[in-house]
Amino acid sequence: MTQYERMLKGLIYDPADPEIMREQVPYQDKLWAFNQLKPSDYERKQAYMKEVFAECGEGCYIELPFRANWGGRHVHFGAGIYANFNLTLVDDGHIYVGDRVMFGPNVTIATANHPIDAELRARGLQYNRDVHIGENAWIGAGVVIVPGVRIGRNAVIGAGSVVTKDVPDDTLAVGNPCRALRRVGERDREFYYKSDKIDWENL
């Protein structure tokens, strides 16, 4: 079994293997060019995501700079996704993002991990676990999501959280490590910030 095949199967593998590097480096070059685009280059941004990402729905927008180990090759975006500055996707494994997800600035999503065993780690070996984010989730500024995590539909992850375990649907979760604070509910239909009411009639 080749190292590339081991990577695809989620086994421990060598990410510096020549076959893998031949596949990966061209995407890194494409990403470098992508990050040189002007904010007004909407069409070229869309073209990049459609060409490079594994999947990309309509109406997605990324504020530059954007970082990704494989340039986004293993990223699956739904439609209407917004990512603020400095989104970092360690996309050695696959990252699945549902429709209308919002990312605050400086979010990191990692799929790659390294063995705890020092000998294996010294050899530069790693393994990958996919990350899944459900539709309508909001990932706050500075959040870190570790390999293998699933975040549910409509979930809100508070700024600065480190998400090490799955987060259920319709849940507000915060902290390091990130923990469920409460369910998203009726109060959130009435207030948008502390005691500030939503003026539904004007929206």
Secondary structure, DSSP 4 states (H G I P E B T S, - for coil): --HHHHHHTT--B-TT-HHHHHHHHHHHHHHHHHTTS-TT-HHHHHHHHHHHSSEE-TT-EEPSPEEETTTTTTEEE-SS-EE-TTEEEETTS-EEE-TT-EE-TT-EEE-EE--SSHHHHHTT-BEE--EEE-TT-EE-TT-EE-TT-EE-TT-EE-TT-EE-S-B-TTEEEETTTTEEEEE--THHHHEEETTEEP-GGG-
